[in-house]
């Protein structure tokens, strides 16, 4: 048994600086000791002895899997099985497990022969016991969890902990060494796999796709990932479609369309399918089965090696990548029938086939016969350790799939080399004294981020990188595309390798990014705000993964998952109601406070400062919402940094406070459009009610609003009261659904004085200002809110109130007549902003594209 | 121009009662007047004159489309185009439009020839102008919107309203006659199309799939819908892959994999692809192009007719359904180049190709030449009406795709025949005096719902109908499956036709159900609670559709979309943390109060009553969360009905109030597990603190908590205070994230006294009671909460408090040791429940399967 701990930092080769013409062409290599990737020469076919050893390994893995599901005691069956040896609650999944262990065994052999760094990624995550058993046989499990020893007591503990209170989940999970892929929600095996191989040219990911999972949408489109992988500069995904035929209670679609149709489908996906089949009623001797599969796997790996060789020689045409269709019985090697019903080879083997194993003597004997069919006496020595000739099937050290550093990405993670974002600051001679498209400015800085980090940073987007105005990055890189190219007339910035990954699938982009981050790199996903809900559930799973890994010491921190949401709810002039949804923030804040950060920078400099912070982070999900339309710049860079560092603050220049006295009213804003409207309202108030003491607060870091006991970024109650007061009306203009602000602040002293304006699902096809009017978030309505809520105003200001109402009617009528916003609204600038603040005439043309 | 209004109720044929052996085999027919579906005989090929007329129709549709995007005035170009005629803000999408109008024109011809009821469903929803133009040419638009007349002024209004403040969206939208499919979020064209044809054997849906949309996950898997459609009893989907090659800023994957690979893919999806191509640089005369396509479409429709004929004769093998690959230039017929850059046939034609049409004289002339290229002078008469020989291409009456009653499902909707759910009541001799698996009881009632409604009610689920314990329905129906059948040994309840639709894709299930509802039928979707987040975004779009249609008088109400979420957050003993997420409720309540309902019935009888209510509803989204594990029954049916009718109420039998006095504390619960724990806590309190006046409240209808001004179901403040008091501590045990209860109640007087216990993302692999303990929602902790919050208790009850802490430690230790819950916890029954309440010994075995 090798003793290299799984967490040893690997021997990494420092990548050479990007001397290739454009980033995307350089990549690190040699992250696994002793690797000789893509070797095809000198690989010999296994003899019978080796196949027998492989079969013993497989039997051991299956025995250990069944044991995990059923046994509390008598782990090695050294006495007759009794009811008390069986767990009282039988939980787990058997059906997919023997297929997964079979593949693991054969991959082990191939890896040993070829010294090929390999990550094993199993979509049918319910095969948890099989992966845990394999890691135990590799030795990794005992190295990682020292109480799970390689002896009888260790086997007993291994069994007991499985799906047991205080133990491990029944799925592949963060606790499982060698995994980057939670086995809970289905659909992301291939997108995670491709994310892992981008910029890892030496890595092979053997990605098992369950035929149940294959029915999900995200999986169905992820086959097309092979048009986005570069055969020279990226690694290789070997998809293995595990066609075991059944889900929980139904057959699977791909198992029931015939081999011709399935073959056409996989060919159509761009693959060269290799079919392997073991029928339900097969009586083929195991060694023959093993020989058949070992031969097929060698053929596939030789094929891949040839592709890599051609690619290294400069052939950049897209190959038909090999894949395996692995058609084997569900619950293979389990009881053929239970209670007279076909079990192996049916959906009845999906979960716990003998759910009532303790109930009758007959069932108990079925279980015992099943366990003994693996011949445990041949597999374990007297002490209960796996016999060394079996354990030795595992490749050495980090070549073990359960010990690969690729599956503990934090080990491989290198800090980004971040250029000083202050060099990209926009000039702000006075508040509102210039305008910028915030995301376009960010794009200019990202250009340099890409230049400095040519092999470990990528941008992912569903056809929206340019639409979200990050197109400056194409000055230094391209969109990676391995499908047909038609030439520069139509294919701008499209190339065989590049740092930008675009496919019209939020699922795909998110899955790729997750795989990229989990294997130790950095990146961001830019999307329209409304449609990021498409990946709500993927976000959930990633946040849960991060939360769990925070408490697993051997898992090293990985880079944060960064969202850049633009084309946001307030600027859907093109697209209207269907494109308006700011609720991703609400969704995100349900997850653990230790994981989640939400930022709403109001202008270009604050966006730069925010994103620099996000790209430095570890183990967070950062949600950044920022506009792409021309917007006034409010803060010069030094103030922007200070503001972002605080997360929120009073903008003294915008208010009319008298030092040493409490304000009469607090106007707060979070988000770029709300900030603009709050400032315009403050401008009206300073002209109309010069004696009113108005405090203006801007919030960048939304989590600051929460109680410090609820979120690490939260303000204490004293801090909050100092800013927002404990008794003055607070009019809060918020980017999203108003509820959220109440939810974040309901414990605050002054919460009863808080009035929030936000999005109310009242959108339609209209102009930007009319849109904010529809939701009562506009400057005029905010002034009305102040009049209605400051006791000293009220009826005395009925005239001003009426003028505000009139202004709204005028603005709406103008909009309906001219199709544009009222010039006095559109051209408003903050007093003193000067001529520099002139908004470009085209500012409102364009809206959001899709 | 025909004058049949689009909203005339169609001549429906009353379906015969289900005299077929099992429901699923009967279906209504003849919903469109004068239809002769699937006619192939007597259809003649079009002559040149007809093709010329068709071409004129197409030019008219394209002219009207370009006009909508660009023109404010001079609608028929009867004077030279000036800057003032052009809209100041140019919004909309041109790229896909001419392809969509071409297909519409040809379908019109075919429908006229065959009298084939057809729904036109366009995935590339950005082609909004094309669909509006087509409906205008059909006459439907003017019938529906009487101010959009068939004259010059009408054309002007048609143009002005498009993507203009107060006008219509740029997408296909609820406002568009003939549509059931919002053109906002992409991915659901095929699942909606298949949902529409289930049980509509006469209906053809021509479903255009955009090649951008084709990259999304939901669309990629929805091709497999053809394994779930019955050729005899359902209608036919004709997929048309609109391969125009580009998205916003990128080529599309399917346009760049070569025809062989694409052909293999589509064959693999189970289709027989017919390829039609017009290259970018084609100089083919239009009539030749039209003749080619008309011939191809006739061939395709003849092929479909033959399949329908074979199916009617009893052939139930799955056919290779025809589909069309429609490869035409993006922005076809638009300017070839703009500013020297290739426009037609590139992504530059995606949106508004001449975004600066007003800026220069040159651009203005490009626009004018483009518009005049359609020869408007040949298309409109002196009054500005479309010439009759062109308009007559439209089929008659309801055969017009823009006037089909299938696209206004409420017109076709028949009430469900609902059996009296009280007949399925479980016997509750005393509170907690019996146990049941709530969803299993519901399943028994649904069995009769299916029996009584054999052709307009379906259950959809991602392989979870049986797992969620609705399997009683298989007594009367089957799962519909048109892929290979292996026989009853493994294929239980699988048949060529049936009321249950199962595929392992929440997207597919939701899309099918939406299509089914939008065409006037009823149904429900059952899913695991955590994974319903997968369709967050689809829910958003459906809720927005309902919200908009509520304000469109010609749209008739459709049946509510009903969710049954089981396998919920508190019972994931198998699956652990990855399967725990109660946040769909939070997501849902962001949408308009007029649309959204959330129910948490605590037991079987309340679930029956709730679901009866849901199946009677119109225009709502009903979210029902209910457990599938054995749980005590609390209310006999008469009380259950009363409780559900109120939505929430005091359970006097559970509390220890003294009539006429205020309670000392309120214990409230929403959800089955919280209800159990609250009652167990109330039991402890009545024993330990017999003088404490405890009020127990149960909440079924979550929206009752909200302010009556915020939600139509909301309690007034007086009502709320009467129930929850305005000054007593409220300990609220809630099924989901505790925030939501604060959010719903923050305006209530007593909100400061409210303490909520709920799910905190603190799950792990454990037993049911340990799970509630992890989140401090358990009976012992609720008692501690009471001690800590009732001023008269506090330090005087330190002893009881300590005993509660000890009980928790004991329960946890037992769990860790035995893998089961402490017997005193597991076997607890409400006092007086009697022997009947004995929980079955297997109650905790099994957990949630997946």
Contacts between the chains, C-beta under 8 A, distances in Angstrom:
chain1	res1	chain2	res2	distance
A	72	B	819	7.5
A	87	B	819	6.0
A	88	B	818	6.8
A	88	B	819	5.5
A	88	B	820	5.2
A	88	B	845	7.8
A	89	B	573	7.0
A	89	B	767	7.5
A	89	B	819	5.7
A	89	B	820	6.1
A	89	B	844	6.2
A	89	B	845	5.5
A	89	B	847	7.3
A	90	B	845	6.8
A	91	B	573	6.0
A	91	B	574	4.6
A	91	B	847	5.6
A	92	B	574	7.1
A	126	B	850	7.2
A	163	B	573	7.9
A	163	B	574	6.6
A	163	B	576	8.0
A	163	B	765	5.7
A	164	B	765	7.0
A	164	B	819	5.2
A	165	B	765	7.0
A	165	B	766	4.3
A	165	B	767	5.5
A	165	B	770	5.6
A	165	B	815	4.4
A	165	B	816	5.3
A	165	B	819	6.1
A	166	B	764	7.8
A	166	B	765	7.8
A	166	B	766	7.0
A	166	B	815	7.8
A	166	B	816	5.0
A	167	B	765	5.8
A	168	B	765	6.5
A	169	B	575	7.4
A	169	B	576	4.0
A	169	B	577	6.9
A	169	B	578	7.3
A	169	B	764	7.8
A	169	B	765	4.8
A	170	B	574	5.6
A	170	B	575	6.7
A	170	B	576	7.0
A	170	B	765	7.1
A	171	B	575	7.0
A	171	B	576	7.0
A	171	B	578	6.4
A	173	B	576	7.4
A	173	B	577	7.9
A	173	B	578	7.3
A	182	B	578	5.4
A	183	B	578	7.5
A	184	B	575	6.7
A	184	B	576	7.7
A	184	B	577	7.8
A	184	B	578	2.5
A	184	B	579	5.9
A	185	B	530	7.6
A	185	B	531	5.9
A	185	B	534	7.5
A	185	B	578	6.4
A	186	B	504	7.1
A	187	B	217	7.4
A	212	B	463	6.9
A	212	B	504	4.9
A	213	B	504	7.3
A	215	B	221	6.2
A	215	B	224	7.0
A	215	B	503	5.5
A	215	B	504	4.0
A	215	B	505	5.2
A	215	B	508	7.6
A	216	B	217	7.1
A	216	B	221	6.4
A	216	B	504	6.2
A	216	B	505	5.1
A	216	B	506	8.0
A	216	B	507	7.6
A	217	B	187	7.4
A	217	B	216	7.2
A	217	B	217	3.2
A	217	B	218	4.1
A	217	B	219	7.5
A	217	B	220	6.1
A	217	B	221	4.4
A	217	B	222	7.5
A	217	B	505	5.6
A	217	B	507	4.5
A	217	B	508	7.2
A	218	B	217	4.1
A	219	B	217	7.5
A	219	B	221	7.6
A	220	B	217	6.1
A	220	B	220	3.8
A	220	B	221	3.7
A	220	B	223	8.0
A	220	B	224	7.8
A	221	B	215	6.1
A	221	B	216	6.4
A	221	B	217	4.4
A	221	B	219	7.6
A	221	B	220	3.7
A	221	B	221	7.7
A	222	B	217	7.5
A	223	B	220	8.0
A	224	B	215	6.9
A	224	B	220	7.8
A	224	B	253	5.3
A	227	B	253	5.6
A	227	B	256	7.5
A	227	B	257	7.1
A	246	B	490	7.5
A	247	B	463	4.5
A	247	B	504	5.6
A	248	B	463	5.1
A	248	B	464	7.0
A	248	B	466	7.3
A	248	B	467	5.4
A	248	B	849	5.9
A	248	B	850	6.2
A	249	B	463	6.1
A	249	B	465	7.5
A	249	B	466	4.5
A	249	B	467	6.6
A	249	B	502	7.7
A	250	B	463	5.5
A	250	B	479	6.7
A	250	B	481	7.9
A	250	B	494	7.2
A	250	B	502	5.5
A	250	B	504	8.0
A	251	B	481	7.7
A	251	B	483	7.4
A	251	B	484	8.0
A	251	B	486	7.1
A	251	B	490	7.2
A	251	B	491	6.5
A	251	B	494	7.2
A	252	B	504	7.6
A	253	B	224	5.3
A	253	B	227	5.6
A	253	B	483	6.0
A	253	B	503	6.9
A	256	B	227	7.5
A	256	B	483	3.8
A	256	B	484	4.0
A	256	B	485	7.9
A	256	B	486	7.8
A	257	B	227	7.1
A	257	B	270	6.6
A	257	B	483	5.8
A	257	B	484	7.1
A	258	B	484	6.9
A	261	B	267	7.0
A	261	B	268	5.7
A	261	B	270	6.4
A	262	B	268	6.8
A	263	B	268	7.5
A	264	B	264	4.6
A	264	B	265	7.4
A	264	B	267	4.4
A	264	B	268	3.8
A	265	B	264	7.4
A	265	B	265	6.5
A	265	B	267	7.8
A	265	B	268	2.5
A	265	B	269	6.5
A	266	B	268	7.0
A	267	B	261	7.0
A	267	B	264	4.4
A	267	B	265	7.8
A	267	B	268	7.2
A	268	B	261	5.7
A	268	B	262	6.8
A	268	B	263	7.5
A	268	B	264	3.8
A	268	B	265	2.5
A	268	B	266	7.0
A	268	B	267	7.2
A	268	B	268	4.8
A	268	B	269	7.9
A	269	B	265	6.5
A	269	B	268	7.9
A	270	B	257	6.6
A	270	B	261	6.4
A	342	B	489	5.2
A	342	B	490	6.1
A	345	B	490	7.3
A	346	B	489	7.5
A	346	B	490	4.4
A	347	B	490	7.1
A	350	B	849	7.7
A	351	B	574	7.8
A	351	B	849	5.4
A	355	B	845	6.8
A	355	B	846	6.7
A	463	B	212	7.0
A	463	B	247	4.5
A	463	B	248	5.1
A	463	B	249	6.2
A	463	B	250	5.5
A	464	B	248	7.0
A	465	B	249	7.5
A	466	B	248	7.2
A	466	B	249	4.5
A	467	B	248	5.4
A	467	B	249	6.6
A	479	B	250	6.7
A	481	B	250	7.8
A	481	B	251	7.7
A	483	B	251	7.4
A	483	B	253	5.9
A	483	B	256	3.8
A	483	B	257	5.8
A	484	B	251	8.0
A	484	B	256	3.9
A	484	B	257	7.1
A	484	B	258	6.9
A	485	B	256	7.8
A	486	B	251	7.1
A	486	B	256	7.8
A	489	B	342	5.1
A	489	B	346	7.5
A	490	B	246	7.5
A	490	B	251	7.2
A	490	B	342	6.1
A	490	B	345	7.3
A	490	B	346	4.4
A	490	B	347	7.0
A	491	B	251	6.5
A	494	B	250	7.2
A	494	B	251	7.2
A	502	B	249	7.7
A	502	B	250	5.5
A	503	B	215	5.4
A	503	B	253	6.9
A	504	B	186	7.1
A	504	B	212	4.9
A	504	B	213	7.3
A	504	B	215	4.0
A	504	B	216	6.2
A	504	B	247	5.6
A	504	B	250	8.0
A	504	B	252	7.6
A	505	B	215	5.2
A	505	B	216	5.1
A	505	B	217	5.6
A	506	B	216	8.0
A	507	B	216	7.6
A	507	B	217	4.5
A	508	B	215	7.6
A	508	B	217	7.2
A	530	B	185	7.6
A	530	B	540	7.6
A	531	B	185	6.0
A	531	B	537	6.5
A	533	B	536	4.7
A	533	B	537	4.0
A	533	B	540	6.1
A	533	B	587	7.9
A	534	B	185	7.4
A	534	B	536	7.8
A	534	B	537	4.6
A	536	B	533	4.7
A	536	B	534	7.7
A	536	B	536	4.2
A	536	B	537	7.1
A	536	B	587	7.3
A	537	B	531	6.5
A	537	B	533	4.0
A	537	B	534	4.6
A	537	B	536	7.1
A	540	B	530	7.6
A	540	B	533	6.0
A	540	B	581	5.6
A	540	B	583	7.7
A	541	B	578	6.2
A	544	B	577	5.5
A	544	B	578	6.1
A	544	B	761	7.5
A	547	B	761	6.7
A	548	B	577	6.7
A	573	B	89	7.0
A	573	B	91	6.0
A	573	B	163	7.9
A	574	B	91	4.6
A	574	B	92	7.1
A	574	B	163	6.6
A	574	B	170	5.5
A	574	B	351	7.9
A	575	B	169	7.4
A	575	B	170	6.7
A	575	B	171	7.0
A	575	B	184	6.6
A	576	B	163	8.0
A	576	B	169	3.9
A	576	B	170	7.0
A	576	B	171	7.1
A	576	B	173	7.4
A	576	B	184	7.7
A	577	B	169	6.9
A	577	B	173	7.9
A	577	B	184	7.8
A	577	B	544	5.5
A	577	B	548	6.7
A	578	B	169	7.3
A	578	B	171	6.4
A	578	B	173	7.4
A	578	B	182	5.4
A	578	B	183	7.5
A	578	B	184	2.5
A	578	B	185	6.4
A	578	B	541	6.2
A	578	B	544	6.1
A	579	B	184	5.9
A	581	B	540	5.6
A	583	B	540	7.7
A	583	B	587	6.6
A	583	B	590	4.8
A	586	B	586	6.4
A	586	B	587	7.4
A	586	B	590	6.3
A	587	B	533	7.9
A	587	B	536	7.3
A	587	B	583	6.5
A	587	B	586	7.4
A	587	B	587	6.2
A	590	B	583	4.8
A	590	B	586	6.3
A	590	B	737	5.1
A	590	B	739	7.3
A	590	B	761	7.6
A	591	B	761	6.2
A	592	B	761	5.0
A	737	B	590	5.1
A	739	B	590	7.3
A	739	B	743	5.2
A	742	B	742	7.9
A	742	B	743	6.3
A	742	B	746	5.1
A	743	B	739	5.2
A	743	B	742	6.2
A	743	B	743	4.7
A	743	B	746	7.8
A	746	B	742	5.1
A	746	B	743	7.9
A	746	B	746	5.1
A	746	B	751	7.4
A	751	B	746	7.4
A	761	B	544	7.5
A	761	B	547	6.7
A	761	B	590	7.6
A	761	B	591	6.2
A	761	B	592	5.0
A	764	B	166	7.7
A	764	B	169	7.8
A	765	B	163	5.7
A	765	B	164	7.0
A	765	B	165	7.0
A	765	B	166	7.8
A	765	B	167	5.9
A	765	B	168	6.5
A	765	B	169	4.8
A	765	B	170	7.1
A	766	B	165	4.3
A	766	B	166	7.0
A	767	B	89	7.6
A	767	B	165	5.5
A	770	B	165	5.6
A	815	B	165	4.5
A	815	B	166	7.8
A	816	B	165	5.3
A	816	B	166	5.0
A	818	B	88	6.8
A	819	B	72	7.5
A	819	B	87	6.0
A	819	B	88	5.5
A	819	B	89	5.7
A	819	B	164	5.2
A	819	B	165	6.1
A	820	B	88	5.2
A	820	B	89	6.1
A	844	B	89	6.2
A	845	B	88	7.9
A	845	B	89	5.5
A	845	B	90	6.9
A	845	B	355	6.9
A	846	B	355	6.8
A	847	B	89	7.4
A	847	B	91	5.7
A	849	B	248	5.8
A	849	B	350	7.6
A	849	B	351	5.3
A	850	B	126	7.2
A	850	B	248	6.2
